Amino acid sequence: MIIYNFQKNNTLTRVKEKPFKLEREIQNVFENNLTNIMGLQLVKSEFSIKNKRIDTLAYDLQSKAFIIIEYKRSKNISVVDQGFTYLSLMLENKADFIVEYNETLKSSLKRTEVDWSQTRVIFVSTGFTDNQKTATNFKDIAIELWEVKRYENNLISINQIKKSNSAESIKPITSSNNALESVAREIKVYTLEDHTTNKSDDIIELYEVFRDAIVNLADDIEIVPKLDYIAFKKNSNIADICIQRKGLKLWINLKKGLLDDPKKLMRDVSNIGHWGNGDYELVIKNTNDLEYIMSLIKQAI
């Protein structure tokens, strides 16, 4: 990425990169801004367990899962091998992670409240090689790559490397390795197919209409399939959709009292158990109120 300063005389001046000297500098940037950057809760910096040290232990309040973050300035690492090592470490020592969360955050999180299948490892680096990107380009691998660069004038760019649309499954590879297979069997990265299987063409088409409308509300809206719903995110969740047999169930990620809904279309579920994030729910069976519904979702951006 090349960044320019736009001058008053309509000329561009290139902003020079100011590389990080230490991994710790990158770690400080992320840990001090973890909610803004990744929407995660910081649990512990430099968490040691079984003679291994985790740079950052975080927790995803929406997925209800622990996240391991590792920072790398060197490009000469096997992110897949190291990623699966950390995933295996967590799955074999679940109680230790629960204890650390509760002791550090003065909480009472129970093991049954954690969705261990949503555990993932995030590598943060100033750059990744083509081999590293290719090695993690599987639609169902619980490893993410994030690139960060620092520039003059206190500018920082952060970019998550996305999987390609044609990314295949990692299961054929892990099936030949017992250690990798045991992790892959417990960790689940959900895909759109998990939500559209056995759904009618009409319902899938209805979802696609609302999907496209939501994505067009703002730049960089990300679609992330979860266990019970499909999340639409811009840093944090904006809205969630569950594809049902006879319609869609939509949640808008706003707390009770914060949504301006003159037509009173949305249902208040603040005191009712529900899958999606936010306190507003709606069952959708057609596109009649599409434009109005988009005006409601836009309030969560």
N, C-alpha and C positions, 0 to 999 in steps of 0.2 A: 504494500500500500504506500502510495506517495501522497504526502500531505502538503498543501500550499497555504500560504497566507494571501488573502485577497487584498490588494492595495487600493488606495483611493483613485489612482490613475488607471484602474482596470488591469493592472499587471499582477502576475502571480510570483511570489517568492517562495521557493521550496523550503520547507521546515526540515532541518536536519535531525536525523535520529540521534538520540542520546542514550546509548545502550546501558542496560543494567549491568553493574559490575558484580553483584552478588545475588545468589538465589534468594537470600533473605530480604533483599529490597523488593523483589516480586511478591514474596510471601506477605510482607507488611502491607503492600497495596491491596492485596486480595482480602486478607483477614480483617483489615480495617473498613472494608467496603463490601463485605461478602453478601449482604442482603441486596444492595443496589446492583451488584454485578451478576450474581447467580441466583438471587432469591433464596439463599440458604442461611441457616442459623449456625453461627460459630459455636462449636462445643469445646475444642481444646487445640491449642497450638503445641506442636512437638509432643504428640501422644505416643508413649512407648508401651509396647506390648510384645511379649515373647521374643525379646532381643531384637525387635524391629522398631523403627521409629517412623511414625506417620507425620508428615509435615503439618497437615491441617485435618482435623476431624470435624466434619460439619453434619448438619441434619436438615433434611428437607421436610418441612412441616406439612407440605401439601401431599407429597408421596408417602410420608411417614417412614422415611428410610434414612439410614446413615450414608454419608458420602465421604470418601477419602480423596484428599487433594494433595498432589505431589507437584513440586516446582522443579523445573530442569532448565539449566542454561546450556548444558551439553546436549548435543543431538545424538550422541552415540549410546543410545539406550534402546532396549527392546521393550516398548511400552506394553505389548501384549503379554509377554512373560511376567513382567513386573506387575501389571494390572491384575492378572489372574492370581498371582501370589498374594496380593493384598485382599482380593475378594475371598480367597480361601481362608486367609488369616481371620477375617471378620466372621465368616460363617462358622468357623471352628471355635470361636471365642465370643459368642454373642453376649453372654452374661457380662463380660468385661466392658463391652461398649455401653451396655445399659447402666452399669455402675458408674462409669465415667460421666455419662450424661447426667445422671441424677446427682452425683456429688458436685460436679462443676456448676450445673445450672440450678441446683437446689430444687430438683423436680422429683416426680414420682412416676416416671415412665416405666411401663411394664413390658416384658418381652412380647406378650401377645398383641401389644399396641403397635409394634413395629412391623412394617411390611418388608421382610428381609429379601423378598424377591426383587425389590426395586433398588437394592444396594448398587452403587456404581463407583467407579474410580475416575477421577478427572486429573489429567496431566496438563500443567500450565508451563509454557515455554515461550521463549522469544522466537522460536521457529521450529518446525518439524520437517524431517526429510520426506521425500516422496515415498520411501519404503515404509516409514512409520504411518503415514496417512493411508497407504494401501493396506497395511496390516490391520488397521482398525476400521476399514471400510466394510463393515458387516452390519446389516440392519438390526441384528439382535445381539450385538456385543455391548456389554455394560461398561465400556471404556470411552471417555470423551477426551478430545484434544482441544485446548484453548491456546491461542497465540496472543501474546501481549508485547507491545513495543512502546518505548518511551521516546518522546521528542523534545525539542527545545520548547520554551514557553510553557512548561508544565503540562504538555499534552501527552495523553496516553491513549493508545488504541487497543481494544480487546475484541477478539474475534473467535467465535467457536467454529471449528471446522466441521461442516455438516457432512453426513453420509450422502453418497450419491443416490439418485432415485433408483438406480439399477443394482444397488448393493444386495449381495446374496446373504444367505444364512451362514453362520459360523459352525453350525451343528455338525456338518460332515467332517470338519477339521477336528473338533473336540472329541468326536466319537472314537478316534483312534488313540486318545490319551486319557487314561483313567482319571488323572488329577484334574484336567481341564473339563472333562465330561461331568464330574461331580459338581463343579461350580456352575457350569452351564445348565445343569439340570435344576438347580435351585434358583438361580438368577433368571429373571424373565424380563426381556425388553419387548414391550408390546408394539404391535404394528397395526396398521389400518385393517388388515385382513382379519385380525382378531375380533374386530367390531362389525365387519360387514358379512361375515360368514352366516349363511342361512337367512339373510335379510332379503326382502324383495327388491326388485329393480326400482320400483316406485319410491321406496323408503331411502335407498341409496342415492337416488337422484335428488330427493328432497334434502338429504344431508349435504350433497355437493353444492346445491344452490346456496344454502346457509353458510357452508364452509367458504365458498368464494366471496360471499358478501362480507363476512367477518374479516377475511384476509385483506380485503380492499379498504378496510376502515383506516389503516395506517401502514406505514412501512415496517418491515421486519417482524411481522407477526408470525410466530412459529407454531406449528401444529405438532403436538406431542401426544401420541396415544398412551393412555394409562390403563390400569386394570379395569376400571368400571366406566371410564368415559374418555373422550378425546379432549385434551386441553388446548386452548388457544392462548398463547403466551406472548407478552412483550415485557421482558424481564420477569414479571410475575404473571399469574393467570389472569386473563381478562374474562373469559367465559369457558364453560365446559359443556360438551354435548354427549349424551348417551343415545346411541342408535338403538331404538326398540323395534319390535316387530310391526307396530302400527303407527309409529311416529317417532319424534325426537323429544328428548327431555333436555332442556337448556337451563343452565345455572349462570347467573351473572355474579362475578366476584366483587360484590359490594356488601358492606355491612348494612343491617337494618336501619332505615331512616336516611340513607345516603343516595337512594335512587329516586329520580324524578320521573314518575310513571303516571301521567294524567289519566290514562285509560284504565289504570288499575289492572293491567294485564298480568303482571307477575304475582306469584303466590309467595307469601312470607313463610319461609321454612327455617327461620332462625331458632325455633324451639323444637324442630323436628329433625330426626336423623335423615341424612341424605348423602349422596355420593359426591356431588360436585362441590366446588368452593363457592363461598358467598351465601347470602341469605335470601336470594331471590330465585324462584324456580318457575318454569313454564313448560307445558306440554304443547308441542307443535305438530300439527297434522297437515298443514298446507302452507302456502306462501302468501296468504292474504294480508298478513300484517308484517311482511318482511321489512319494509322500509322503517316502520315504527320500531320494530324490535332492534334493528341496527342502531337507531337513535338511543336506545336504552343501553345496548352493549358499549357504545362509544363512550358513555359516561365512566366506564371502568378503565379506560385507557389512560 
